[in-house]
Amino acid sequence: MSRLIIVSNRLPVSASRSEGRLELTRSVGGLATGLGSFYKNYQSSWLGWPGVTLEEITDSERSTLRASLQKESCYPVFLGEKDMEEYYFGFSNKTIWPLFHYFSQYATYQQQFWEAYKRVNAIFSDEIVRIAEPEDTIWIHDYQLMLLPQMVRERLPDASIGFFLHIPFPSFEIFRLLPWRREILEGLLGSDLVGFHTYDYVRHFLSSVRQLLGYDHTLSSMHIQNRVIKADAFPMGIDYQRFAGSGKRDDVKAEIRKMHERIGKRKVVISVDRLDYSKGIPQRLEAFDLFLEQHPEWRERVTLILVAVPSRTGIDNYMILKKEIDELVGRLNGKYATIGWIPVWYLYRSLPFPELTALYSLADVALITPLRDGMNLIAKEFIAAKNEGPGVLILSEMAGAVREMGETMVVNPNNTEEVVHALSRALGMREEEQIEVNRTIQKRLSRYNVTRWAEDFMGGLYKVKAMQRELAVRRLSRRSWQNLVEDYRKSSHRLILLDYDGTLTPFATRPEKAKPDHELSKILECLTGKKKNRLVVFSGRDRATLEVWLGNFSLDLIAEHGAWLKEYGKEWETLEPLADDWKGSIFPLLELFVDWTPGSFIEEKDFSLVWHYRKADPILAGVRVAELEDALLDLTSNYNLEILQGNRNLEIKHGSVHKGRGALRWITREDWDFFFAAGDDRTDEDVFIALPGGGYSIKVGLSSTQARFNLDSYRELRELLRDFAKADEC
């Protein structure tokens, strides 16, 4: 029976030593909290670090711990102190965390950290391969394991692999600062589905993939090698009912009574975060200071309860931040406190569930203002705990959660005056209005809870795998390959139609890179050396180029998408007279777009104009393509011209000219007993359509097509053509 294998840096339970013995406790953190309630209700296993290093336990303790964890459906990945220091505290939290949260000034780029990151990801890969069964689904989580999908893919090529990033994915301008940026992207692209909290992060990821690796996308899907890979947004939910029903628990009621006794009738503003520079805690304290200064009427009537959960205490930036917050709290309390009232209650610890939810229930306002946050589940927990009661959430526009909670008071955390104004409004808002706002958000959060989030991600992953299977069905199987070669061998009158760029060779913009190499030349010599064969090569390139590259072979040529035809030993000709007077109207427009798009250029052919943008900035080019197509519509309507999207180019040509029409000249000429056609882009679809029903057609690349079969790459097609040559004993 298939399982879901969840993989993360930490397990949902952690081992710790108490009175000399190892004990298991629940891990603290958004992922462990969020998925902890999900995975046990499904056929799931969880793989991750158990919380103790190899140096902290004996071999016998390791065996005992492994057995205890298996009862919790968990598999430990044991790591040494050096690995944790360099991989976790080093690369993960001194390089990736600050960079992805836009604190590039804190990011360090040390080769030894990177080597440790690779090493630990490889250790995780070994453990996954050790326990995974063929039908299992592998769901990898977060920034500590971004190389892992590709590592697993190399060893389990058919595995279903999902990846979810729980922190922001930064814009390309930030991401490009990372020295190992290509390796990180290639690691993530080992997944079938890459998930993010918001579409902003999806957009940044796709932009970086296109800018750095050159892969385009359609509706967030990429065709890379022989796989479809999709990136999408799945905003993480919470265990809604657990928080919504917390007010009915006796232990929570007891905590609320205790807090009421101490606070009295004062209003309560809460701030709950991990201690992290991305959370904007100092800025929050400064805003509260300014609020009390500008609104003295609220002094002694409101208390800020500041909960800062210790985090990464061994990292210098965090120790500096802790000192800064301590000083700010001390200064603020010293400035405003009176006998019987302290403006800020500061708790530097994590809170157990009863105490935390009591705080949510008690609070009048939650001040959640991170400078950058992937999601922020605290904001969702606060609203859920209100259970249709009053309470105001002030939420940073930099938090991913704001996409689902736009009805709250949304502020820019860097705008102190705006935060002060929001506090004043929140403390004075009518309860009826608070309840109405909360009710809208509560309905949304209750529907899209953590289980729905996980199920949506799994559903998205299954859809991608279904698309891959559908394409794989069309992929030329070994049996179909053998049948095709056998039909070729038995036939005596063959027509072979082959596209050039991307089909016989990899697509190249520089002519010297696209010339036939020794391997291709040998294949063409063999195929054209048999009287049984009629070989036609078609291309969008101009006739002069094809003449230079292929004129020495005994084959026929179709140039400029069918505008020019040439039989071996004869002159070039056209199917019909074609005018080119339209170029005078189009050329100036293309020149304008060349000026607007650095790196683009114009290619003029006999009966077409091509605007190439392969060397241009892909983001800018994407905008310019849409603008150019729009501008061309009016100009081309009177000339019977067609606008054709090619491989990072836009071609304007006669609408009556296409490769299929050129190919029909050979298809209808003789009684062939074997038809074969191969191409790689949509301009070749006309040839596949023109081919008779019994013919073989091959689309190079796994994408939808009119062809009967797909092959992964030009290399596979060459292998097939070599088998043709072998069948002819060449």
N, C-alpha and C positions, 0 to 999 in steps of 0.2 A: 504494500500500500504506500502511495507517495506521501512524503512529508513536506512540511515547510521548515527549512533550516534558516533561522534568523541568526545573523552574524553581526556582532558589534564589538567595540573595544572592550566594554564591560558587560558582564553577565547581569541579569536582573537581581541576582543574589550575590553577596560578597562574603568572602571568608575573612575573619579577623580573629586575633588571638585574645582570649579572655581567661585570665588566671592560668595561663600556660596551655590552654586548649583552644583548638580551632572551632569557631562557631560561624554559622551562616546567618546573615541579616539581609534585609531588603536593601538594594542599592538605591542611592539618591540620584536623581537626574530625570530630565524630561523624557528620554527614550525609555529608560527602565520603568518609570511610572506609567507612561502612556501605553507601551506594548505589554507590560507585565500582566495586565488584566486580559489581554487579547490572546496571547500565545497559548495559555493553558487551556483555553476553550477549543483549541484546534489541534489537529495532528501536527504538532510543532516541536522542534528542538531549538535550543539557543546555544550558540557557540561564542565564547569570549573569554577575556582575562578574568580570573576569579578574585582578584583583589590582593593577592599575596605573591611576592616574587619567589623565584626558585631558591634564593639564598635564605628565605625566611622559613622554609619547611623542609622536613626530611623526606627521604624517598617513601617511607612507610606512610607518612602523613599525606603525601601526594596521592598515593593509591586510595587512602581512606577518603580524601576529599573528592577524588574523581567519582568514587562510588556514591557518596552523599549527593553530589551534584546531579548524577544521573537520575536519582529519585525525583529531582526537580526538572527533569528533561533538559538538563544543561550539560554542555561539554566544555571543559576548561582548556584554554590555551595558556600554557605556562611560559612566562617570560622572566628573564633575568633583570637585575637591578640596572645594569648598563643599558639594556634595551629600553626599559621604561624611562630612564633618564633622557636618552637621546631620541627615541621614537615618539614618546608621549609628551614629556615635558619639553623636549627639544623641537623636533620638526612640526609635530601636530600643534603645539601650543605656543611656540615661539616664532613659527613661520606661517603656517596656514591660518591659525585662528586670528591673529592680528591683521593679516593681509586681507582675508575674506570679510572681515568686519570693518575694512577701510581705515585701519590704524597702521598704515604702512610704515610709519616712523618707528613702530615697535618690532617690526619683522626682522628676523635675522636669517641669513642665508649661509649656513655652514654645511660643507660637504659631508662631514661625519654624521650630522643629523639626517641628511638625505639618505646616506647609506644605511643607517639604522632603520629608517622608514621603509626602505625597500626590503631589508632583511626581515623585519617583523611582518610585513604584508605577506612575504613568502612563507613564513611560519604558519600564519593563518591559512594560507592556501593549502599547505600540507595537511593540516587538520581537517579542512573541508573535504579534500579528496579522500581522506581516510574514512570518513563516516558517510559520505554522500552515496545514495543509490541512484540509478539511472533516471528514475521518474521524479526525483525530488526537485523542489523549487528552492532556490537559494536567494535569500533577501539580505543584502549587505547594507549596513548603515554607517553613514557619517564620514567626516573628513579624515579620520585616522586611518581609513582603509580604502582610499581612492585608487590605489593600484591593484587591489584585490580582484575586481571583476575580470580584468584581462588575464591575470595570472591563472585564475580558475578556468577561464575560457580556453586557454592554451592546453589545459590538461583534460578538460571536460567540454569538448567543442559543441556538443548538442544540449548542454545544460540550460535550464531556464534560470536566468540570472537577473535579478532586479537590484537597483541601487537607489538609496534615498539619502539626500544630503539635508541635514537638519539645521545647517547654518546658511547664511546668504551665499549665493554665488556672485562674485563681484563683477563689475563691468570689465570689459576687455582692457581698458586703460589701466586698471588696477591689476588684473590677473596677469597681464604681460610682464609685470615686474618679477614674477617668479622665474628663477633660472630653469626649473624643471617643469615648465608649463606644458610642453608637448607630452611628456611622459604621463603627467596627471590626466590630461584629456584622453590619451590613448588607453590609460587604465580604466577610466570611466566608461569608455566606449566598448569595453568588453561586455558590458551589460546589454540586455535586450531592452530594458526600460530604465531610464534615469529620471528619478522623481525629485521635485523641489516643492517648497511650501507655496510659492507664488509664481505667477507667470513672469514677473520681472526677472527672477532668477533663471527661469527657463530661457528667456530671451538673451540674457548675458552669456549663458552657457553656449547656446547655439551660435552666438556672435563669435565667441572665442574659438569654437570648433571651426567655423568658416574662415576666420582670419588666420589661424595658426596651422590648421591641417588641410584646409581647402575643401572641406565637405559641405555641400549645399544641403538644404533641407526643404521639404514640402510639408506644410502643416505640421511642423515639428518632428517629422520623420526623416531619417537619413538612410540611404542605401549605401552601405560600406562593405566592400568585398562581397561576400555572399549572404549578408544579413540585413534585415531591416532593424533599425535602432530608433527608438522614440524617446523624446524628452517631454515631460508633461508636469503640470502642477497638481499637487494633492495636499491641500492645507490640513495639517495634522489636527485631529480632534482630541477630546479628553474623554475620560470615563464619566460622562455627564451625570448619570444617576447617582454615582457615588458621592459627588459633591452636592447635587441638588437635594439629596436625602440626608445629608450629614447633620442638619439641624435637629433631626428627630432622635439622634443618638444621645444616650444618657451622658457619656463622657464628654461630648461636645457641649451639651447644656451646662454641665458642671463648669467647664472652662469659661463659657460665656458669663456665668454668674460671678466667677472669680474676677474676671476682667471688669465687669460692671462695678463691682465693689471698689475697685481701685480708681477707675476713670470717672465714675459718677455720671453727671449729665453732659459732660463735654462731648463735642464732636470728635470723631476719630478719622484721621487720614492714615492709610497704611501704604507702606512701600516694601515689597518683598522681592528679593533678587539674590542670585549668587553674587558674591563679591567679584566683580569683573569690570574692567574699564569700559567695556562696550555698553554697560547698563546705564551709564550717565548718573550715577549716585551723587557725586559731588555737585553736579549742575542742579540736581533735584534739591539738595540741601540749600544751595544758594538761592534757589527760587522760593523755598519756604521761608528763608531768612527775609527776603525782600517782601514776601506776602505779609509777614508779621510787622515789618517796618511800615508798609503802605496801608495796612488795615489793622491799626492798633485795637479796634473794637473786638478783634478775634483773639487777642491775647488772653490767656487763662480760660478760653472757651473751646480751644481745639488742641489736640495732641497728635503729633506725627509719630507713629510706631514704625521704626525703621528696622527691618529684618535683613541682615546681610549674611548669607550662608557662606562659610569658608570655602574657598576654591583655589586650587593650584598654589597652595601656600608657599611652595618652594621657589616660585618664580619671582624675580626681582620686581617686575612691574606691579605685581599683585601686592607685594609687601609695601611698596611705596604708596599704592592706592589705599591700603588699609590704614597707613599712618595719616594720609590726607583726610580720610573720612573721620577717623578718631578726632583729629584736630578741629574739623568743621563742626562736628557734633558738640564738642566741648565749648567751642567759641559761641555757637548758637545758644546753647543752654546757659552759658555764663552771661550772655547778653540779655536774655529775656526771662529766665526762670524767676519764679517767686516762691515764697514759702507755700508749699501745697501744690505747686504746678511746675512740671518740667515739660518744655515744649517738644522735646524729642526723646522718645524711649528707644534706645539703641540695643538691639539684640544681635550679637555676632555668633550665631549658631543656626543650625537647622531646627525646624519645628516639627514635632510629631503630628500626625494627621488630625487628631482631635483639637490640638492647640491651633494649628494652621486654619482649619475650617471655622473654628470659633472666632478667630481674628477676622476672617472673611465676613462672617455673619454680623459681627459687631461693627465693622467699619462703615462709616458714612461715605467715604471716598477712597478709591484705590488710585494711587499716583504711580503709573507704570510708564516711565519715559526713557526707554533705552535709546542710546545714540545709534545703535544698529542691532537688530535682532532678527534671527531667522524666522521665528514664529512668536514666541512668548505665550506659554500655556497658563502662566499665572493670571493673565488678563481673562482668559476663558474660565478658569476655575473660580475666580471672584464672582463673575456674573452668574455662573451656575449655582454657586452657594447661596445667592440671594433668593433663589426659589420664588421668583416673581415678587420679591419684596423690594424696598427702596435701597438705593445705593448708586453712586455715580463712579464710572470708570473714566479717568483721564488717561488717554493712551497716545503714545508717541506715533507719529506718522512713519517713523523708521522701523517699526515692528511689523513683521509679516502678518500678525493677527489683525492689523487694521483693515486688511482687505475684506475680512468677514464681519468687522465690527465698526463699520463706518458711522453708525448711529451714535456712538459714544462721543465724548469730547476729545477731538483729535488735535494734538498740539505738535509744534516743532520743538523738540527738547532743547535746542540751542537758543530758542527765543524765550528768555527768562520772563519778560513782560507778558508774553502770551500764556505761559504756565501760571503765572500769578493771577491773571484774569480768569483762567479756567478754574483755579481753586476758589476764587471768590464766587463765581457763578455756581459751581458745584455745591458749595456749602449753603448757598441760598436757594437752591432749586426746590420747587414743590415736590412732595413725595409722589403725587399722582403722575407727574411728568417723569420722574425717575423710574417708576414701575412700568410705565408705558414703553419707555425706551428699552428697559431691560427685558421686557416680555418679548419684544421683537427679536432681540439677539438670542434669548434663551430658546426660542422655538428653533432657530437656525442651528444652535449648538447641540440641541438635543437630537436633531435629525442627523447632523453630520458629526457623530461622535467618533471615538478612536477606532471602534470596530468598523464603522462605515468607511473611515479613512483607509484602514488596512485592507478591507475588502475591495474598495475602489482601486487601490494600487494593484492588488492581485488580479483583479479583473482586467486592468490595463495591460498587465504583463501577459495574461493569457491571450488577449487580443493580438498583441505583437507576435507571440509564438504562433498563433493561428495564421497570421499573415505570412510568417516565415514558412509554415508548412504548406500553405497554398502555393507560394512561389516554388517551394521545393518539389511539389508535385509536377510542376512544369519543367523542372530542371532535368536535363538529359541524364537519365539513369544509365548505369553500366549496361543493362540489358538493351535499352533503346539505342545506346551508343553502338553496341555490337550489331544490332539489327540494321542500323543505318550504314555502317561500314560494309556489312554483307550485301545490302541492296546496291550500294555503290559498286562493289566488286562484280555483281552479277549483271549490271547494266552495260549497255554498249553505246548509248548516245546521251551524254550528260551535259546539262547546263548548270554551271556553278556561278552564282552571283554573290560577290563579296564586297562589302563596304571596306573602306581603308582605315581612316583614323578611328581609333578606339576599338576596332574589330580585328584587323590584322596587326596593328601596332598600337602602343599606348598613345593616347592623344597628346600631341606636343605642339606648342605654338611656334617654336623655333624650327625652321625647315630642316636644319642639319640633324635634329633629333628625330625627325619623322621619316627619314629615308629608310628604305628596306635594309634591314641588317642581314648578316650572313645567313641566319636561320631562315628568315622569311624568303630570301632570294632562292635558297635551296628548295623550299616548299613550292614556290611558284614555278621554278624550272621543272620540277617533277610533274606538277599538275598540267602544265602547258605542253609538256613533252609527249603527251598521249593523244592520239587522234580521236579517242572516244570523248575527249573533254572539250567543251567550249567554256572558257573562263572569262568572265566580265567583272571588272573592278569598277565600283562606282564611288563617287566622292563629292563633297561640296567644294573641294579645292578647284583652282583654275586649271585649264587644260595644259598650259605651259609647264606647270609644276608636275602634273601627272606624267606628262611626256618625258620629262627629265628623269623622274624616279622609276617609271615602269615601261618606258618605250622600248627597252631591250628585251622584254618578255613577249612571247607570242600570245598576247591576250587583248581583249577589247576593253575600251574605257568609256565611262560616263562621267563627265565633269560638270561642275556647277549645278549639282542636284538635277541633272537631266537636260540642261540647256545645250550641252555639246555631247555628241556621240562620235566614237571612233572605232571602226573595226580594224583589226590588225592588218597592216600593210596598206591601209587606205587613209584618206584625209579626214580631218574633223568636219562634221556637218551638224546642222541643227534640224530638229523635227519640223519646225516652222519658222518663218521669218520673225525675228524678235527685234523690237525697237529699243533703243536706249536713251531716247530724248528726255525721258522722265528724270534721268540722273541730275540734270541741271537744277531741278526743283528740290531734290532730296539732299544733294551733297552739302549745300550750305548749312542745312539743319544739323547734319551729322558733324560737320566741323565745329559748330557751336557746342555740341555735346562733348566733343573731344576737349575743347577748351575748358568746359565745366568739370570734366572728369579726368584728372591727371592719371596717366598710365593707360588710357584708352587710345585706340587708333582706328583708322579707316582702311579697309582693304577694298580695292575696286576690281571687280571681275568684269567680263564682257557684258553680262546681262544681269548683274546684281551688284549691290553695295553691302558691305559687311562692317558693322561697328563692333570691334573687339574690346572687351573690358576685363580679360583675364588678369592683367597686371594692375588693374585699378583696385582701390580700396573696396572690398566686397560690400560693405554697408552702403557706402556712397553709390556704388554701381547699382545696387538693388533699387535705390531710389530713382536713379537716372534712367534705368531700363523702363520703369513704369511711366516716367515722364516722357521718354522718347516714344514709346509705343502710343501714348495718348496723342502726342504731337503729330505722329505719322498718319494717324487714322484719316484725317481730312485730306492730307496730301496724296495718299495712295488710292483713295476711293475712285478717282477718275482715271486711273491708269491700269486697272486690273492687276494690281500688285499684291503680293502676299508678304506679311511680316512673319518671319520665321525665327523662333527662339532656338539657338543652337547651344553648343557647349561653351558658355560664357561669351556668347556673341549674339548679335541681332542682325539678321540678314533680310534685306528687302529685295525681292525677286518677282519675276512674272508669276501670276497665279496659275497659269496653265502649265508651268514647268514643275515637275517633281521626278524623283528617282523612279517611282513606279511606272510612270509613263515611258521613261527611257527604257526600263527593263522589259516592258511589253514588246518592244521591237524584237528582242531575242526570244522571249517566251512564246510568241505566236508564230515565229518563223518556221520552226521545224517540229517534227514529231519526236520530242525528247522522251526517253524512258526513265530519266532521273533528273529531278529538279532539286537544287540546293541553294539556299540563300542565307546570308548571315549579316547582321548589322547591330549597331549598339545604341542608336538614339531614335528619337521619334520621326526624324526625316526618313528613316529606313522602313517605317511601318507601311508606306505605300508599296514598297517592293514585296513585303510579306503578303499584303492584300492581293497583289497582282498574281502571286504564285498560284498555280493550279492546286486543287485539293489534295492530290497525292504527293505533293512536294514536301520536302523537309525545309523548315525555316527555323533559324536559331537567333535568339536575342542574346547578345553578350551583355551580361549584367542582370541582376535579379530585380526586375521591375515589370509592371504590367505591360502586356504586349499582344499583338495579333499573331506573333510567331508561335509555332507549336511547342518549342522548347526554349529553355534558358541555359546558358553556361555562365560560369562565374566571371571569366576574364578572357582577354585576347590570348593568354597563354594556353588556356584549355582549348580554344578554337584551333590554335596552331597544332596542338597535340592531335586533335581530331583530323586535321588536314594531313598531318604526317601519317596517320593510319590509312587515309585514302591513298597516299603515295605508296605505302607498304603493300596495300592490296593490289596496286599496279606493279609491284615488285620494283619500285624505284628506290 
